[in-house]
Each structure stands twice: as C-alpha cells, then as structure tokens.
Amino acid sequence: MSIKIEEAIAWIHSRLPFGSRPGLERVNGLLERVGNPQKKVSTIHIAGTNGKGSTVTYLRCLLEEAGLKVGTFTSPYIETFNERIAIDGIGIPDNQLITYVEKYQPIVVAMDEIPEISGITEFETLTAMAFDYFLNEQVDVAIIEVGLGGLMDSTNVVEPLLTGITTIGMDHTDILGDTLEKIAFQKAGIIKKGIPVVTGKIEAPALAVIEEQAEQQDAAIYRFGAAYDVMYQHLDKEWGEVFTFQDQNGKIKDLKTPLLGRHQTENAGMAIELFAIFCQLTKQPFQTRTIRQGLMKAIWPARMERVSEEPMIVLDGAHNDHAIRRLVENLEKEFKDRSIHVLFSSLSTKNVDQMIRLLQQVPNIHIYLTTFEYPKAVNLSALEHFTDEKTEIVSLWQFGLGEILEKMTNEDMLLVTGSLYFVSQVRDLLMTIGGKNEKI
C-alpha cells in the first residue's frame, strides 16, 4: 500500500537534520545507484546570491514560449513543496513524488550504512529525484538552480549546455567566505570546461574572479554591460517595468516584465542572453515575438508581488542585505508618494541589523519587526535595540498584520519582506483572507 503525500514529504524533511554539507560524494553515490540521470538530461545551471529565482522563471517562460518542455529545480518553495521540482511551471504531482520517495528511501537507508556516503541531506536527495523525474518525463531542457554556493553544491554534478551567475553579494559568509572574492570563487565553481557562462550585474572584484575561472576553463563569458545590456525605459502603467535589451544580435525596445523593480530588467536581460546563446547552441530560432510574449508570462510569487490593489499590499522576499538594498532603491523610486508600512522578519543567520538599517533609510516608512515559526527565525530579543519613532516590535506577526490593515488607507502601502519562509507564511494567510472575500 502506497504512503500518503504528507508521509512522503515528511521523509524528505527527515533528512534536514543532516544540514547543508558541502561536497559531491553523497549525491554522486546516490545518482550512481539510479543510473546517473543527470548525464542524460540537457541542463542550464544557474548560480548567484540574488536574482536566481527570477532569472530562472524568465528563462523558463522564454523556452516554453519557443515550444520546449522545460524542467526547473528551485528553492525554496512559496506555495507548495512540489513546486521545487517542476515541469512547465507545474510542480511534480503528489503521486509521482510518492513514487520517487518509495524508490529512494531504501537506497538512502542502505547508503547510511556506508560511512563515506552516509547522511545524505534533504537537498541532495531532492537533487537526485529532480534529475530522475526530468529524464523520465523527457524534458527538452532543465534549468537547475544552485542551492548554496556552486563549487561544492550538490547540483554541481551536472554537465550543462550553459551556465549563468546572476549576482554576487555577502550571504552565507560562514560557509562561502567573508569577502566578495571568496564567494565569487565558490559561485564560479559551476563553470565547466568549454561551456559558455553568462554573468549578471556583478561588482568588479567579484567579476574578476569569475573571469579568471572562465579563462582557466576556456569558457566563453558573456558579461552584463559588455556582451549584452539593458536600458531602463519607464515604469509600466499597470505593474512592472519597460526596458530595452541589446546584444550582438541587435536591439529590442519596449520589452515589458510583469515583475516590478529595476533589478528585474537586469534579471530579464540575463535570461534573454541565456536564451539567445541556448538558441545558437541548439539551432533553435531566436525570435523577438518569443521574447516579448515569454517575458509577459513570468509569474514569481513573493518577488515584488502585488496581492492587493486597494489597499496596496506587496510581498518581496528580500532575504539578505544585498536584496534589501535593491528593494530600498525600488521603494525610493517607485513609491515615494505613499506611506509605507513594512512587516519584516528574517532568519537569524542573516545580517539582520544591516537589513533593518537599510530599511530605516526610506523616508516615508514605518517598520514592524517580528518573528515567525521556523527553526532559524530571528529572536525578538535580538531586535529590541531598534525600536524608535519609525520602528516597533510586534510579538505575533498575525497581530501586526491586522493592526496595519486596520489603519491603512488606499493611499498607503503594506510591504511584507525579509525571509522567503516568513513571506510565504504571510502570503498564505493573505490568500486565505482574499479567498473568503474579506477585506485585506
């Protein structure tokens, strides 16, 4: 008798206590036992501190618009666990996920008895399942998002057609290193011999490290601002951004992205360049119509996502100081005429003080600091020193949300930001309220 989906997901989560353990021995051991599916699937490998999720979404939509069947392996999830392994934007069905758990469970249990490859992690297990699923479903291409770093990340078992590195910022410094150069070296670990790499908007010291790795691997590098570029035009009257893309093939004006934020034009531009190179490698036609229509289909929950117009409620999982800095830029440019109420929480492993200080720089802002149910969620006691005339603490985020909604007018804005795990919990409640037609 088959197990239930809750039991299947619980078993995957049971590998979580093994943590994030750099190294490829365990995942390679698992993949060998299931026939090395990663070697039989065409892949595009994407690393970077921020922007990976949006770039993957744009690229998926472009490839789908070109008529391809596209797998994606991403993290974390926002709505359902299954979305981490998806085809054409649809998460793996429950019955399929159960089948893979039942297949992998005895293999993992047996591996636990071998010291060299014991203790395989949740992410490593999911990585192997994703390749297996994509092979069995015969996707045309799979976009694989790095979990952490690159060099020693379990996804780095791929033999990709193409690689991309979106941004480099100070995050996971305890694992990846305490300078941009050290972090860039880890991200650049996905660069393979002779395989083209596309880079996003990356600061010069970090880019120099990536360029050095590309040169050592004889990998052609396509840099933002050199091989391709984006020129911001204006805010879309509905929601999103309008921009121009340019590379060696020419210029495409008046492109629209439904995701708000000027950095989203950079992510979209990188996705277009990845798509252009993919088309060259696979002899796929590159058409302007595909770009225009593909970009407009991009939906990425909790990335400057507007879930209500009156009152305006926006969700943005700006989960580290690099992302908060871009968020602050967007707030100051796009929402300077609104009073902004911010509900914020983060993981304790992030540079929380710096994130809050950056938010406090916005003139028209009032910040509600809180915590949430998650093992690494920040403790309220670590936030107390921030209380002032524009920053306060709420012990339960649900109460804070209710308080903000009560006092808001249609000229105000509520922004929920910080950890993606936090934002997804708030999003779930807001969607429930909205579904009941209550005022949100």
TINU-110147 format. One line per 10 residues: number of its first residue (from 1); for each residue z negated, x, y negated of C-alpha. Coordinates in steps of 0.5 Angstrom, whole numbers. Example, Ala and Ser with C-alpha at 12.3 -4.5 7.8 and 13.67 -1.06 7.14 Angstrom:
1	-16,25,9; -14,27,2
***
This chain:
1	0,0,0; 2,3,-7; -3,4,-12; -3,1,-19; -1,4,-25; -8,5,-28; -10,9,-22; -3,13,-23; -5,15,-30; -12,16,-28
11	-10,21,-23; -5,25,-28; -11,25,-33; -16,27,-28; -12,34,-29; -14,34,-36; -21,38,-35; -17,44,-33; -15,44,-40; -9,48,-43
21	-8,54,-39; -2,59,-42; 2,61,-36; 8,59,-32; 5,61,-25; 3,54,-23; 8,50,-26; 13,54,-22; 9,54,-16; 10,46,-17
31	17,46,-18; 19,50,-12; 16,45,-8; 20,40,-10; 27,43,-10; 27,46,-18; 30,40,-21; 29,44,-28; 35,48,-26; 40,42,-24
41	39,39,-31; 42,40,-37; 37,41,-43; 36,43,-50; 29,46,-51; 25,45,-58; 19,48,-61; 16,49,-67; 9,47,-71; 11,40,-74
51	18,36,-74; 19,37,-67; 18,29,-65; 22,27,-71; 28,32,-69; 28,30,-62; 28,23,-64; 34,24,-69; 38,29,-64; 37,23,-58
61	40,18,-62; 46,22,-64; 47,24,-57; 46,17,-55; 51,15,-60; 56,19,-57; 55,16,-51; 51,20,-47; 45,18,-42; 39,22,-45
71	32,24,-43; 26,26,-47; 20,29,-45; 15,29,-51; 8,29,-53; 3,25,-55; 5,18,-54; 3,13,-59; 4,6,-56; 4,7,-48
81	3,13,-44; 10,12,-40; 14,14,-47; 12,21,-46; 18,21,-40; 24,17,-43; 31,16,-42; 35,13,-48; 28,12,-51; 25,7,-46
91	19,10,-42; 19,11,-35; 18,5,-31; 11,3,-28; 14,3,-21; 17,10,-22; 11,13,-25; 7,11,-19; 13,13,-14; 12,20,-17
101	5,20,-17; 5,19,-10; 10,24,-9; 6,30,-13; -1,28,-11; -1,31,-4; 3,37,-7; -2,38,-12; -8,38,-8; -5,43,-3
111	-4,48,-9; -11,47,-11; -13,51,-4; -9,57,-6; -13,61,-12; -6,64,-15; -4,57,-17; -10,52,-16; -12,48,-22; -5,45,-25
121	-6,42,-31; -4,35,-33; 1,37,-38; 4,42,-32; 4,36,-27; 8,32,-32; 13,37,-34; 15,38,-27; 15,30,-26; 20,29,-32
131	25,34,-29; 25,31,-23; 26,24,-26; 31,26,-30; 35,29,-24; 34,23,-20; 37,19,-26; 42,23,-27; 42,24,-35; 47,28,-38
141	42,32,-42; 35,32,-43; 31,34,-49; 25,38,-48; 19,38,-53; 15,44,-52; 7,42,-51; 4,48,-54; 7,55,-57; 13,56,-53
151	13,63,-49; 7,61,-44; 8,54,-45; 10,50,-38; 16,47,-41; 19,54,-42; 22,54,-34; 28,51,-37; 35,54,-37; 37,51,-43
161	44,50,-46; 41,51,-53; 34,52,-57; 31,50,-63; 25,52,-67; 23,47,-73; 17,50,-77; 12,55,-76; 5,53,-79; -2,55,-78
171	-4,51,-72; -7,52,-65; -9,59,-68; -15,60,-63; -9,60,-57; -3,63,-61; -6,68,-66; -8,68,-73; -2,69,-77; 5,66,-78
181	8,72,-75; 4,72,-68; 5,64,-68; 12,65,-69; 13,70,-63; 10,65,-59; 15,60,-61; 21,65,-61; 19,66,-53; 23,60,-52
191	30,64,-54; 34,66,-48; 39,71,-47; 46,69,-50; 43,62,-51; 44,59,-59; 38,58,-63; 38,53,-69; 32,54,-74; 29,49,-79
201	26,51,-85; 21,57,-84; 18,62,-88; 21,69,-89; 15,73,-85; 16,68,-79; 23,67,-79; 24,75,-79; 20,75,-72; 25,69,-69
211	31,73,-72; 28,80,-68; 27,76,-62; 34,73,-62; 37,79,-63; 34,82,-57; 36,76,-53; 43,77,-56; 42,70,-58; 47,67,-64
221	42,64,-69; 44,58,-74; 39,58,-80; 37,53,-84; 39,54,-91; 45,59,-89; 49,56,-83; 47,49,-85; 44,46,-91; 41,39,-93
231	41,37,-100; 37,31,-102; 40,26,-106; 35,20,-107; 30,15,-104; 34,9,-100; 32,3,-104; 30,0,-97; 26,5,-94; 28,12,-92
241	32,18,-95; 39,19,-97; 42,26,-97; 48,31,-96; 49,35,-90; 53,42,-90; 55,47,-85; 61,51,-83; 65,44,-81; 64,41,-88
251	60,37,-92; 58,30,-90; 55,26,-96; 51,20,-97; 47,20,-90; 41,16,-89; 35,17,-85; 30,11,-84; 24,16,-84; 21,17,-90
261	20,24,-93; 24,29,-96; 22,33,-90; 25,28,-86; 32,30,-89; 31,37,-86; 29,35,-79; 35,30,-79; 39,36,-82; 37,41,-76
271	38,35,-71; 45,35,-74; 46,42,-73; 44,42,-66; 48,36,-64; 54,40,-67; 53,46,-63; 52,42,-57; 59,39,-58; 62,46,-59
281	59,48,-52; 60,42,-48; 67,40,-51; 64,33,-54; 68,30,-60; 64,31,-67; 65,25,-71; 62,23,-78; 61,16,-75; 57,18,-70
291	52,22,-75; 52,16,-79; 50,11,-74; 46,15,-70; 41,17,-75; 40,10,-77; 38,8,-70; 32,13,-71; 25,10,-70; 19,14,-69
301	12,11,-70; 7,14,-74; 11,18,-78; 11,15,-85; 12,9,-81; 11,2,-86; 8,-3,-81; 7,-8,-87; 10,-9,-94; 5,-14,-97
311	0,-10,-97; 4,-4,-96; 1,0,-90; 4,6,-88; 2,11,-82; 3,18,-81; 0,23,-76; 0,29,-81; -5,32,-76; -5,39,-79
321	-6,42,-86; 2,44,-85; 4,37,-84; -2,34,-89; 2,39,-95; 8,36,-94; 5,29,-94; 2,30,-100; 9,32,-103; 11,26,-101
331	6,22,-104; 6,25,-111; 14,24,-111; 15,17,-108; 8,13,-109; 5,16,-116; 5,9,-119; 1,6,-113; -7,6,-112; -7,10,-105
341	-13,8,-100; -13,13,-95; -16,12,-88; -17,19,-85; -20,22,-78; -18,29,-75; -19,33,-69; -25,38,-70; -20,44,-67; -16,43,-74
351	-17,46,-80; -21,39,-83; -24,42,-89; -17,44,-92; -13,38,-90; -18,34,-94; -18,38,-100; -10,38,-100; -11,30,-100; -16,30,-105
361	-11,33,-110; -7,27,-110; -9,24,-117; -9,16,-115; -12,17,-108; -19,14,-105; -20,17,-98; -25,14,-93; -27,19,-88; -28,17,-81
371	-28,19,-73; -26,15,-67; -26,15,-60; -23,22,-57; -27,28,-54; -25,33,-59; -25,28,-65; -29,31,-71; -36,29,-72; -38,25,-78
381	-44,30,-80; -38,35,-81; -35,31,-87; -41,29,-91; -41,35,-96; -34,32,-98; -37,26,-101; -35,25,-108; -33,19,-113; -26,19,-109
391	-28,21,-102; -33,17,-98; -35,16,-91; -35,10,-86; -38,11,-79; -33,6,-76; -26,6,-78; -25,-1,-76; -30,-3,-82; -27,2,-86
401	-20,-1,-85; -23,-8,-86; -26,-6,-93; -20,-3,-95; -15,-9,-93; -20,-14,-97; -20,-10,-103; -13,-8,-103; -7,-12,-108; 0,-12,-107
411	1,-6,-112; -4,-2,-107; -2,2,-101; -6,4,-95; -4,10,-91; -7,12,-85; -7,19,-83; -9,25,-79; -10,26,-72; -4,22,-68
421	-9,20,-63; -13,17,-69; -7,14,-72; -5,11,-65; -11,7,-64; -11,4,-71; -4,2,-70; -5,-1,-64; -10,-6,-68; -6,-7,-74
431	0,-9,-69; -5,-14,-65; -7,-17,-72; 0,-18,-74; 2,-21,-68; -3,-26,-69; 0,-27,-76; -7,-26,-79; -7,-22,-86; -6,-15,-85
***
